[in-house]
Amino acid sequence: MGVPELLLVGLVILLGLGGVLLPGVPGSWLVWAAVLWWALKVPQPLAWFVVVGATVVLLLSRAVRWALPPRRLEAGGSDGRLMAYAGVGAFLGFVLIPVLGAVPGFMGGIYLAERLRLGRHGEARAALRTTMRTGGSSVLAELFACLLITAAWLGAVFAG
C-alpha cells in the first residue's frame, strides 16, 4: 500500500475519531472500516491480527456502552465545544501517558471547558460530574476503544 492510500486510511480514521464525539455519527464503525480497508490492501498476517483485535475491542466497547447510561449529553448542557475539548484532552492524554492517559485527559478536557465557561472550580466540577453521568462515560468508552484501534493500526503500519 502506497503513501497516498495510507494517508487516505489515516484520514478516514481521523474522521471516525471525530465522529465518536458527535451524536448519531458512527465514528467507531468508520475507524473499523478504515482498518479493514487497510488490511484488505496489505496481504500480511499482522494486518489481519490488527483487524481481529480491532473487532474484539469494538465489540467489547459496545458491551460496555450497553451497560452504561444512554447518551443524552444535550440534556446535561453539553455542546460541540465541550466535546471538542474532551476529544483533544483524551488524545493528548493518550499520547502523553500511553493508553491510560485518555481517561484523565478526557475528563480534564471537560473540566477545562466548563471552567472556562463557568469560571469557578466548584461549578466546573459539578458540571463534569453531570456530563459524565448523562453520557460522557459512554462517549469515553467508545473514544478509548477507537484510540486503541488507531494505536494498533499505527504500530502495525510502522512495524512493516
N, C-alpha and C positions, 0 to 999 in steps of 0.2 A: 504494500500500500504506500503510495507516494505522500509527500508532504502536503499537497493541497487537499487530498482526501482526509488525511489525519486532522488537518485544520478544520475541515468541514464537520467531522465527527466531534471534535472538541467544541465547535460552535453549537452543535445540537445539544451536547451535554450541558453547556453553559445555559442554553435556553431552558433546558429541563430543570436545572438548579434554580433558575429564576422563577420558573413555573410552579415550583413547590411552594413558593411564598404567596402565590396568587390563588385565591379560592376558585375552584372549578377548572383549573388548568391541570392536565395530567402530567405534571413535571417528572415524577418518578418513572412513569412509563416512557417518557421521551429519553431519559437517561439510559434506561434499559435497552430501548430500541437502538440507540446510537452504539451502545456496546455490542449488541447483536450484529448490527451492520458491519462494525469493525471486524468482528470475529468471522463473519462470512467472507470477508475480503482477505483475511490473513489466515492461511491454512497452517496454523501451528497449534500444538496441544495447549500451550499456555493461554492462547486466546479463548479456547473453549472452557478451560478451567475458570477464567475470569467470568465468562457468561454464566456458567453454572453457579459460581459464587454470587454473582450479581442477582441471579434469580432467587437464590436462597435468602439473601439479605433483603430483597424486596418483599418476598412473601412473609418473612419474619416481621418486617416493619408494618405490613398490612395487619398481621395478627395483633401486634402491639397497639396499632391505631384503633382496632375494633374494641379493645379493652379500655381505651381512654374515652373521655367525653367527646361528643361530636364537635366538629369545627363550627363555632359560632363566634368568630372573632369580632365581627362587626357589632354584635350585641354588647361586647365589652368595651367598645370605643376604639378598637384597633383600626388603623388605616394603612395605606400603602407605604407611607413614610416609616411607620413603626416596623413593618415587615422588612423594609429595606435595611434599616439599622440592625435588625435581628439577623438578617442573612449575612450582612457584611461582618458582623460580630462573630457569627458561627464560622464563617470561612477563615477569618483571621485567627480565631481560637484553634481551629483545626490545624492550621499551618504552624502557629507558634508553639502550641503544646500538642504534638501529634495525636490525632484521633480524639482523645478525651477532651481536648480544649474546646470542641464545638459546643458542648453544653454550657460551660460558663460564658463562652463568647456570645452565644445566642441570648442568654439571659442578660448579659452585660449590655448588649445592643439594645434590648428592650428598655432596660433601666436608663441608659443614656438618652434614648429618645424621649422617654417620659420625664426625665429630669430636665431636659431642655424645654419640654412643653409646659410642665407644671411648675418647675423652679424649686421645689422643696424635696428633701430626701424622703421624708415620711410618705408624702403623696406619691412619689415615684415608685417607692417600694410597694405600696398598696396597689398601684396600677400594674406593676409587674406581676403580683400575685393574681390579680383579676385576669390579666391576659393569659397567664399560664393555665388558669382554671377554665377559661372559656374556649380553649382550643389551641393555645400556644404549645402545649405539650405534644399534641398530635402533629403539629407542624414541625416541631423539633425532631420527633421520631422519624418522620419522612425525610427531612433535610439531612439528618445524620446518616440515614441509610444511603441516600444519594451521594453524600460526600465520601462515604466508604467505597461505593462503587466507582466513583470518579478517581479516587486514590489508587484503587486496584488497577483501573484501566491505565492511568498514567505510569504506574510502576511496570506494567506489562509492556507498554509502548517503549519505555526507556530501557527495559531489560532486553528487548530484542525483537 
